[in-house]
């Protein structure tokens, strides 16, 4: 069993932006879990990111501006510790390397790849009951993006939360935007996304509260009735075949 960590360096550029993504993985053959360390620095906002993930689920990231470790769940910080200074030192090294690569590459442009955008709820909704709406963007580069919510064409800020940028193994990124809401019939929610790789900025995805469709009682009764009829027909046909087979066997013995 090979538990040696693998380390991969990806150098990515975008106008005056160069991201250095460092992936460090440790995989167990028995359970197949992967722990990933990802770092990047860029000249645009956010200026940098340092994150640990387990099977592409965030464990923690370091807030470079506030110089603090942010655990995805508070319970993680109780059972584990991480020295924030270590991450800040790595970001400083990436900053130095970024500036050097920019000079060597003569600020060569990288290709902008726009995100795929999906809007959905965390669970099936019930009108008038609290719910969570999710806007998910994926497969985009670079990690520079603006996301916002609108309700009936008006900006929404209450109940809004978002993740940082989640790196994928192929060098692209993912990001989630959440909205806590109470769905009502007739409301229209919009996830507005701005990214250099999109053909139109902003690109909007709409969502309307619609309760799950239930089959009417009449339809259910009709379906049960048809099932019963077919079941009885099958039983009768089976009995007829059995009787015919027994009759043929009796006639055969008579001869």
Secondary structure, DSSP 8 states (H G I E B T S, - for coil): -----EEEEEEEEETTEEEEEEEEEEE-TTT--EEEEEEEE-SSSS-EEEEEEETTEEEEEEETTTTEEEESSHHHHHH----HHHHHHHHHHHHHHHHHHHHHHTS-----B--EEEEEESS---TTSEEEEEEEEEEEBSS--EEEEEETTEEE-TTEEE---EE-TTS-EEEEEEEEEE--TT-EEEEEEE-TTSSSSSEEEEEE--------HHHHHHHHHHHHHHHHHHHHHHHHHHHHHHHHHHHHHH-
